[in-house]
Amino acid sequence: MFRRKGTVAHLQKEQNASLVEDILQETIRVIKPQPTLVKEKVDNLTDYETLARKLDFYPAALLEQQLLNHFAEGNIPLFNYDEVDRYLRDQIKGSAEYWIWRPLRSKDKPDGWHWGPIRRNHNWDHNGSYKDGWAWRPYDKSVPLYILEQVHEIESQFDEGPLFFVSDYAVSNPDPFIMVTALDVKRIVFGMWDEPNFG
């Protein structure tokens, strides 16, 4: 009898611990990444840009810094990429789905390059990937007006280079994020909205 009661008490403890863990996971799940202002602004980039233009030298590092300067000068906060990745993975936890980056438009499809999937623990991880395929076709949902205005502003400052992507996966309200990148430029996430809309 004593053993049986001990076993039941032990099982109840395990169930309670499991319940607490489930509650914590649900609490963690609803926390969305918060953007922060850019601290990576480089002043006096003009001399470098002028000489680089004369030399027809336009490295990815320069474009990346110009983009970061744009966000800093406009007081546009950016999202930490790792936090965005964790949040989007958490939204699909326990399912067979994965999140991907889809080009905003056809002209944002990179020519001949892709990123991901990554092999982890003998499995392919497609989260955060892009490649030229059906799932990665241009984004087909509405995008809020203020996000499109930001895209237009960025695009008008750069002759070529920046490409825009929207996070997506097969759920009803995907909480999309938008990012800008280019070949050898880090993925800079600059916007997010609660669900697809025209607002």
TORVEXNU-666137 format. One record per residue: x, y, z of N, C-alpha, C, O in turn. Coordinates in steps of 0.1 Angstrom, whole numbers, plus 5000, padded with zeros to 4 digits. Example, Ala and Ser with C-alpha at 12.3 -4.5 7.8 and 13.67 -1.06 7.14 Angstrom:
PT  npx  npy  npz capx capy capz  cpx  cpy  cpz  opx  opy  opz
PT 5132 4943 5078 5123 4955 5078 5132 4967 5078 5142 4967 5085
PT 5128 4978 5071 5137 4989 5071 5129 5000 5079 5134 5011 5080
This chain:
PT  npx  npy  npz capx capy capz  cpx  cpy  cpz  opx  opy  opz
PT 5008 4988 5000 5000 5000 5000 5009 5013 5000 5006 5022 4993
PT 5019 5012 5008 5027 5024 5010 5034 5027 4996 5034 5039 4992
PT 5039 5017 4989 5045 5019 4976 5035 5025 4966 5039 5034 4958
PT 5023 5020 4967 5013 5024 4957 5010 5039 4959 5010 5047 4950
PT 5009 5043 4972 5006 5058 4974 5018 5066 4970 5016 5077 4964
PT 5030 5061 4973 5042 5068 4968 5042 5070 4953 5046 5080 4948
PT 5039 5059 4946 5039 5060 4932 5028 5069 4927 5031 5077 4917
PT 5016 5070 4933 5006 5079 4929 5011 5093 4931 5009 5102 4923
PT 5017 5096 4943 5022 5109 4946 5032 5113 4936 5033 5124 4932
PT 5041 5104 4933 5052 5106 4923 5046 5110 4910 5050 5119 4903
PT 5036 5102 4906 5029 5105 4893 5022 5118 4893 5023 5126 4883
PT 5016 5122 4904 5009 5135 4905 5020 5146 4904 5017 5156 4898
PT 5031 5144 4910 5042 5154 4909 5046 5156 4895 5048 5167 4890
PT 5048 5145 4888 5052 5145 4874 5042 5152 4865 5045 5160 4857
PT 5029 5149 4868 5018 5155 4860 5018 5170 4863 5016 5178 4854
PT 5019 5174 4876 5020 5188 4879 5031 5196 4872 5030 5207 4867
PT 5043 5189 4873 5055 5195 4866 5052 5197 4851 5056 5207 4845
PT 5046 5186 4845 5043 5187 4831 5033 5198 4828 5034 5205 4818
PT 5023 5200 4837 5013 5210 4835 5020 5224 4836 5017 5233 4828
PT 5028 5226 4846 5035 5238 4847 5044 5241 4835 5044 5253 4830
PT 5051 5231 4830 5059 5233 4818 5050 5237 4806 5054 5246 4798
PT 5038 5231 4805 5029 5234 4794 5025 5249 4795 5024 5256 4785
PT 5021 5253 4807 5017 5267 4809 5028 5276 4806 5026 5287 4800
PT 5040 5273 4810 5052 5282 4807 5054 5283 4792 5056 5293 4787
PT 5053 5271 4785 5054 5271 4771 5044 5280 4764 5047 5288 4755
PT 5031 5279 4769 5021 5288 4763 5023 5302 4766 5021 5311 4757
PT 5028 5306 4778 5032 5319 4781 5043 5325 4772 5042 5336 4768
PT 5053 5316 4770 5064 5320 4762 5059 5322 4747 5064 5331 4740
PT 5050 5314 4743 5046 5314 4729 5040 5327 4725 5042 5331 4714
PT 5033 5335 4734 5026 5347 4730 5035 5359 4729 5031 5370 4725
PT 5048 5358 4733 5057 5369 4733 5062 5371 4719 5070 5363 4714
PT 5059 5383 4714 5064 5386 4700 5077 5394 4702 5079 5401 4712
PT 5086 5392 4692 5099 5400 4693 5095 5415 4692 5086 5419 4686
PT 5103 5423 4699 5101 5437 4699 5113 5444 4691 5125 5440 4693
PT 5110 5453 4683 5121 5460 4675 5128 5470 4684 5123 5475 4693
PT 5141 5472 4680 5149 5482 4687 5155 5491 4676 5157 5487 4665
PT 5159 5503 4681 5165 5513 4672 5179 5508 4668 5186 5502 4676
PT 5183 5511 4656 5196 5507 4651 5207 5515 4658 5206 5527 4660
PT 5218 5508 4662 5229 5515 4668 5242 5514 4659 5253 5518 4663
PT 5240 5508 4647 5251 5505 4638 5253 5516 4628 5258 5513 4617
PT 5250 5529 4631 5251 5539 4621 5265 5543 4620 5272 5545 4630
PT 5270 5545 4607 5283 5550 4605 5282 5564 4599 5276 5566 4588
PT 5287 5574 4606 5287 5588 4601 5298 5589 4590 5308 5581 4590
PT 5297 5600 4582 5307 5603 4572 5310 5591 4562 5321 5589 4559
PT 5299 5585 4558 5300 5574 4548 5301 5580 4534 5305 5573 4525
PT 5298 5593 4533 5298 5600 4520 5311 5599 4512 5311 5596 4500
PT 5322 5602 4519 5335 5601 4512 5338 5587 4506 5342 5586 4495
PT 5335 5577 4514 5337 5563 4510 5328 5560 4498 5332 5555 4488
PT 5315 5564 4499 5305 5562 4488 5310 5569 4475 5309 5563 4464
PT 5315 5581 4476 5319 5588 4464 5331 5581 4457 5331 5580 4445
PT 5341 5578 4465 5353 5571 4459 5349 5557 4454 5354 5553 4443
PT 5341 5550 4461 5336 5537 4457 5329 5538 4443 5331 5529 4435
PT 5321 5548 4442 5314 5550 4429 5324 5553 4418 5322 5548 4407
PT 5334 5561 4420 5344 5564 4410 5351 5552 4406 5355 5550 4394
PT 5354 5543 4415 5361 5530 4413 5352 5519 4408 5357 5508 4405
PT 5339 5522 4407 5329 5511 4403 5331 5500 4413 5330 5488 4409
PT 5332 5503 4426 5334 5493 4436 5322 5494 4446 5320 5504 4453
PT 5314 5484 4446 5302 5484 4454 5300 5471 4462 5292 5463 4458
PT 5308 5470 4472 5308 5457 4480 5295 5456 4488 5288 5466 4491
PT 5291 5443 4491 5279 5441 4499 5280 5448 4513 5270 5452 4518
PT 5292 5449 4518 5293 5455 4531 5289 5470 4531 5283 5475 4540
PT 5291 5477 4520 5287 5490 4518 5272 5491 4517 5266 5500 4524
PT 5266 5483 4509 5251 5483 4508 5245 5480 4522 5235 5487 4526
PT 5250 5470 4529 5245 5467 4542 5246 5479 4552 5236 5482 4559
PT 5257 5486 4552 5258 5498 4560 5249 5509 4556 5244 5516 4565
PT 5247 5511 4543 5238 5521 4538 5224 5518 4543 5216 5527 4547
PT 5220 5505 4542 5207 5501 4547 5205 5504 4562 5195 5510 4566
PT 5215 5500 4570 5215 5503 4584 5214 5518 4587 5207 5522 4596
PT 5222 5526 4580 5221 5540 4581 5207 5546 4578 5202 5554 4585
PT 5201 5540 4568 5188 5544 4564 5178 5542 4576 5170 5551 4579
PT 5179 5530 4582 5170 5528 4593 5173 5536 4605 5164 5541 4612
PT 5186 5539 4608 5190 5547 4619 5185 5561 4617 5180 5568 4626
PT 5188 5567 4605 5184 5581 4602 5169 5583 4603 5164 5593 4606
PT 5161 5572 4599 5147 5573 4599 5140 5569 4612 5128 5568 4613
PT 5149 5566 4622 5144 5561 4635 5134 5549 4634 5124 5548 4640
PT 5138 5540 4624 5130 5528 4622 5136 5517 4629 5147 5513 4626
PT 5129 5512 4639 5135 5500 4647 5136 5488 4639 5127 5485 4630
PT 5145 5479 4642 5147 5467 4636 5145 5455 4645 5146 5457 4657
PT 5141 5444 4640 5139 5432 4648 5152 5423 4648 5159 5423 4638
PT 5155 5417 4659 5166 5408 4660 5162 5395 4653 5152 5389 4655
PT 5171 5391 4643 5167 5380 4634 5165 5367 4642 5156 5359 4639
PT 5174 5365 4652 5173 5352 4660 5160 5352 4668 5154 5341 4669
PT 5155 5363 4673 5143 5364 4680 5131 5361 4671 5121 5354 4674
PT 5132 5367 4659 5121 5364 4649 5120 5349 4646 5110 5343 4645
PT 5132 5343 4643 5133 5329 4640 5127 5321 4652 5119 5312 4649
PT 5130 5324 4664 5125 5316 4676 5110 5318 4676 5103 5308 4679
PT 5105 5330 4674 5091 5333 4675 5083 5325 4664 5073 5319 4667
PT 5088 5326 4652 5081 5319 4641 5081 5304 4643 5072 5297 4640
PT 5093 5299 4648 5093 5284 4650 5083 5280 4661 5077 5270 4660
PT 5082 5289 4671 5073 5286 4682 5058 5285 4677 5050 5278 4683
PT 5055 5293 4667 5041 5294 4662 5037 5281 4655 5025 5277 4655
PT 5047 5273 4651 5044 5260 4644 5049 5248 4652 5049 5237 4646
PT 5053 5250 4664 5058 5240 4672 5048 5228 4673 5036 5230 4675
PT 5053 5216 4671 5045 5204 4672 5038 5200 4659 5031 5190 4658
PT 5040 5208 4649 5034 5205 4635 5045 5202 4626 5057 5203 4629
PT 5041 5197 4614 5051 5194 4604 5054 5206 4595 5062 5205 4586
PT 5048 5218 4598 5050 5230 4590 5064 5236 4593 5070 5233 4603
PT 5069 5245 4584 5080 5253 4587 5078 5266 4581 5070 5268 4572
PT 5086 5276 4586 5084 5290 4580 5095 5293 4570 5106 5287 4571
PT 5092 5301 4560 5101 5304 4549 5100 5319 4546 5092 5326 4551
PT 5110 5323 4538 5110 5337 4533 5105 5336 4519 5110 5329 4510
PT 5094 5344 4515 5089 5345 4502 5092 5359 4496 5091 5368 4504
PT 5097 5360 4484 5099 5373 4478 5087 5381 4479 5076 5376 4476
PT 5088 5394 4481 5076 5403 4481 5070 5403 4467 5058 5403 4466
PT 5079 5404 4457 5074 5405 4443 5083 5397 4435 5093 5391 4439
PT 5079 5395 4422 5087 5387 4413 5101 5393 4411 5111 5385 4410
PT 5102 5406 4411 5115 5412 4409 5124 5410 4421 5136 5414 4421
PT 5119 5406 4433 5127 5403 4445 5133 5389 4445 5140 5385 4454
PT 5129 5381 4435 5135 5367 4434 5150 5368 4431 5153 5373 4420
PT 5158 5363 4439 5173 5364 4436 5176 5355 4424 5169 5344 4422
PT 5185 5359 4416 5189 5351 4404 5200 5341 4408 5212 5345 4410
PT 5196 5328 4409 5206 5318 4411 5212 5316 4425 5222 5309 4426
PT 5206 5322 4435 5211 5319 4449 5199 5316 4458 5188 5320 4456
PT 5202 5309 4469 5193 5305 4479 5200 5304 4492 5212 5304 4493
PT 5192 5302 4503 5197 5299 4516 5188 5288 4523 5176 5288 4521
PT 5195 5280 4531 5188 5269 4537 5185 5258 4527 5187 5261 4515
PT 5179 5247 4531 5178 5243 4544 5191 5239 4551 5201 5237 4544
PT 5191 5237 4564 5202 5233 4572 5200 5219 4577 5189 5216 4581
PT 5210 5211 4577 5209 5198 4582 5212 5198 4597 5222 5202 4601
PT 5202 5194 4605 5203 5193 4620 5198 5179 4625 5187 5175 4622
PT 5207 5173 4632 5203 5160 4638 5198 5150 4628 5187 5144 4630
PT 5204 5149 4617 5200 5140 4606 5187 5143 4599 5182 5135 4592
PT 5182 5156 4601 5170 5160 4595 5173 5174 4588 5182 5181 4592
PT 5165 5176 4578 5167 5189 4571 5157 5199 4578 5146 5197 4579
PT 5163 5211 4581 5155 5222 4587 5153 5233 4577 5162 5240 4573
PT 5141 5234 4572 5137 5244 4562 5133 5257 4568 5131 5267 4560
PT 5132 5259 4581 5128 5271 4587 5138 5283 4583 5150 5281 4583
PT 5132 5294 4578 5139 5305 4574 5146 5304 4561 5155 5312 4558
PT 5142 5294 4553 5149 5292 4540 5143 5300 4529 5131 5305 4529
PT 5150 5300 4518 5145 5305 4505 5152 5297 4494 5164 5295 4495
PT 5144 5293 4484 5150 5287 4472 5139 5290 4461 5128 5294 4464
PT 5143 5288 4449 5134 5290 4438 5125 5277 4436 5129 5267 4430
PT 5114 5278 4442 5104 5267 4441 5090 5272 4444 5088 5284 4447
PT 5080 5263 4442 5066 5267 4443 5063 5274 4457 5057 5284 4458
PT 5067 5267 4468 5064 5273 4481 5070 5287 4483 5065 5294 4491
PT 5081 5289 4476 5088 5302 4478 5085 5312 4466 5093 5321 4463
PT 5073 5310 4460 5069 5320 4450 5066 5334 4457 5065 5335 4469
PT 5064 5344 4448 5062 5357 4454 5050 5357 4464 5040 5350 4462
PT 5050 5366 4474 5040 5367 4484 5027 5370 4478 5025 5378 4469
PT 5016 5363 4483 5003 5364 4477 4992 5370 4486 4981 5370 4482
PT 4996 5375 4497 4987 5381 4507 4988 5396 4507 4998 5401 4502
PT 4979 5403 4513 4979 5417 4513 4990 5421 4523 4994 5414 4532
PT 4996 5433 4521 5006 5439 4529 5001 5453 4533 4997 5460 4524
PT 5003 5457 4546 4998 5470 4550 5004 5481 4542 5016 5480 4538
PT 4997 5492 4540 5002 5504 4533 5015 5509 4539 5024 5513 4531
PT 5016 5510 4552 5028 5516 4558 5040 5508 4555 5051 5513 4554
PT 5039 5495 4554 5050 5486 4550 5054 5489 4536 5066 5490 4532
PT 5044 5490 4527 5047 5492 4513 5054 5506 4511 5062 5508 4502
PT 5050 5516 4519 5056 5529 4519 5071 5528 4523 5079 5535 4517
PT 5074 5520 4533 5088 5518 4537 5096 5511 4526 5107 5515 4523
PT 5090 5501 4519 5097 5494 4508 5100 5504 4497 5111 5505 4492
PT 5090 5513 4494 5092 5523 4483 5103 5532 4487 5111 5536 4478
PT 5103 5537 4499 5113 5546 4504 5127 5540 4503 5137 5547 4498
PT 5129 5528 4507 5142 5521 4506 5146 5519 4491 5157 5522 4488
PT 5137 5514 4484 5139 5512 4470 5143 5525 4462 5152 5524 4453
PT 5137 5536 4466 5140 5548 4459 5154 5554 4462 5159 5562 4455
PT 5160 5549 4473 5173 5554 4477 5185 5545 4471 5196 5550 4471
PT 5181 5534 4466 5192 5525 4460 5189 5521 4446 5178 5516 4443
PT 5199 5522 4437 5196 5519 4423 5193 5505 4421 5183 5501 4414
PT 5201 5496 4428 5198 5482 4427 5204 5475 4439 5212 5481 4446
PT 5200 5463 4441 5206 5455 4452 5196 5450 4462 5195 5438 4463
PT 5189 5459 4469 5180 5454 4480 5169 5446 4474 5162 5449 4464
PT 5166 5434 4481 5155 5425 4477 5147 5424 4490 5152 5423 4501
PT 5134 5423 4488 5124 5422 4500 5118 5409 4500 5114 5403 4490
PT 5117 5404 4513 5111 5391 4515 5101 5392 4527 5103 5400 4536
PT 5091 5383 4527 5081 5383 4537 5080 5368 4543 5080 5359 4535
PT 5080 5367 4556 5079 5354 4562 5065 5348 4560 5055 5355 4560
PT 5065 5335 4558 5052 5329 4556 5052 5314 4560 5063 5308 4559
PT 5041 5309 4563 5039 5294 4565 5024 5292 4565 5016 5301 4565
PT 5020 5279 4564 5006 5275 4562 4998 5275 4575 4994 5265 4580
PT 4995 5287 4580 4986 5289 4591 4977 5300 4587 4980 5308 4578
PT 4965 5302 4594 4955 5311 4590 4960 5326 4592 4958 5334 4583
PT 4966 5329 4603 4971 5343 4606 4986 5342 4609 4990 5341 4620
PT 4994 5344 4599 5008 5341 4600 5017 5352 4607 5029 5349 4609
PT 5011 5363 4611 5020 5374 4617 5032 5376 4609 5043 5373 4614
PT 5031 5381 4597 5043 5382 4588 5053 5392 4592 5050 5403 4598
PT 5066 5389 4589 5077 5399 4591 5082 5402 4577 5081 5394 4568
PT 5087 5414 4575 5094 5417 4562 5108 5421 4565 5112 5427 4575
PT 5116 5416 4555 5131 5419 4556 5136 5423 4543 5130 5421 4532
PT 5148 5430 4544 5155 5434 4532 5169 5427 4532 5175 5426 4543
PT 5174 5423 4521 5187 5417 4520 5192 5419 4506 5185 5425 4497
PT 5204 5414 4504 5210 5413 4490 5221 5403 4491 5223 5397 4502
PT 5227 5400 4480 5237 5390 4480 5248 5394 4490 5254 5405 4489
PT 5251 5385 4499 5262 5387 4510 5258 5398 4520 5267 5403 4527
PT 5246 5402 4520 5241 5412 4530 5232 5405 4540 5224 5396 4536
PT 5234 5408 4553 5226 5401 4563 5211 5404 4561 5207 5414 4555
PT 5203 5395 4566 5188 5397 4565 5184 5407 4576 5185 5404 4588
PT 5179 5418 4572 5175 5429 4581 5160 5430 4581 5153 5433 4572
PT 5154 5426 4593 5140 5426 4595 5135 5439 4600 5139 5443 4611
PT 5127 5446 4593 5123 5460 4596 5108 5462 4598 5104 5473 4601
PT 5100 5452 4597 5086 5454 4599 5079 5441 4602 5084 5430 4600
PT 5067 5443 4608 5058 5431 4612 5044 5436 4613 5042 5447 4617
PT 5035 5428 4610 5020 5431 4612 5013 5419 4617 5018 5408 4615
PT 5002 5421 4623 4995 5411 4630 4989 5400 4621 4989 5388 4625
PT 4984 5404 4609 4979 5394 4600 4978 5401 4587 4978 5414 4586
PT 4976 5394 4576 4976 5401 4563 4964 5411 4562 4953 5408 4566
PT 4967 5423 4558 4956 5434 4557 4961 5445 4547 4973 5445 4544
PT 4952 5454 4544 4955 5465 4535 4957 5478 4542 4960 5488 4536
PT 4956 5478 4556 4956 5490 4564 4968 5498 4564 4969 5508 4570
